[in-house]
Amino acid sequence: MGQCNVRNWTDAILPLVEDDADPLGVMDLVTHRSGLDGAPALYEKFQKKEDGCIKVVLNPGA
């Protein structure tokens, strides 16, 4: 069982993740985007590892 001290790094990493310039390249990981209405189908797709689904971004306003 691995444990990670996430709280120790949150303050340093969060600004980098939120930066529109994407210095860590986290947006390259996004494979699917949807509004909340598409969440159940995308969860199933992610769970079954279909359509290359590895990272979903849900936008409540979409």
C-alpha positions as CSV (number, residue, x, y, z in Angstrom):
1,M,0.0,0.0,0.0
2,G,1.5,3.3,-1.1
3,Q,0.8,6.5,0.7
4,C,1.6,10.0,-0.7
5,N,1.9,13.1,1.3
6,V,-0.3,15.1,-1.1
7,R,-1.0,18.0,1.4
8,N,2.8,18.7,1.5
9,W,2.8,19.5,-2.2
10,T,-0.6,21.0,-2.8
11,D,0.3,24.6,-2.3
12,A,3.3,24.4,-4.7
13,I,1.6,22.3,-7.4
14,L,-1.9,23.8,-7.6
15,P,-0.9,27.1,-9.2
16,L,1.0,25.2,-11.9
17,V,-2.0,23.0,-12.6
18,E,-4.4,26.0,-12.8
19,D,-2.0,28.0,-15.0
20,D,-3.5,28.5,-18.5
21,A,0.0,28.2,-20.0
22,D,-0.1,24.5,-18.8
23,P,3.6,24.3,-17.7
24,L,3.2,20.7,-16.5
25,G,1.3,19.5,-19.7
26,V,-1.7,18.3,-17.7
27,M,-4.1,19.3,-20.5
28,D,-2.5,16.8,-22.8
29,L,-3.9,14.1,-20.5
30,V,-7.5,15.0,-21.2
31,T,-9.1,12.6,-23.6
32,H,-12.8,13.5,-23.2
33,R,-14.9,16.5,-22.2
34,S,-18.6,16.7,-21.4
35,G,-21.3,18.5,-19.5
36,L,-22.7,16.8,-16.4
37,D,-25.3,15.0,-18.5
38,G,-22.6,13.0,-20.2
39,A,-20.9,11.9,-16.9
40,P,-22.6,8.5,-16.5
41,A,-21.8,7.3,-20.0
42,L,-18.2,8.6,-19.8
43,Y,-17.8,7.0,-16.4
44,E,-18.8,3.7,-17.9
45,K,-16.5,4.3,-20.9
46,F,-13.6,5.1,-18.5
47,Q,-14.3,2.0,-16.3
48,K,-14.3,-0.3,-19.4
49,K,-11.3,1.4,-20.8
50,E,-13.1,2.1,-24.1
51,D,-12.3,4.7,-26.7
52,G,-8.9,5.6,-25.1
53,C,-10.7,7.2,-22.2
54,I,-8.1,8.0,-19.6
55,K,-9.0,11.5,-18.4
56,V,-12.4,13.2,-18.4
57,V,-13.1,16.8,-17.7
58,L,-16.7,17.6,-16.7
59,N,-18.0,21.2,-17.2
60,P,-21.1,21.8,-15.2
61,G,-22.0,24.8,-17.3
62,A,-21.8,23.0,-20.7
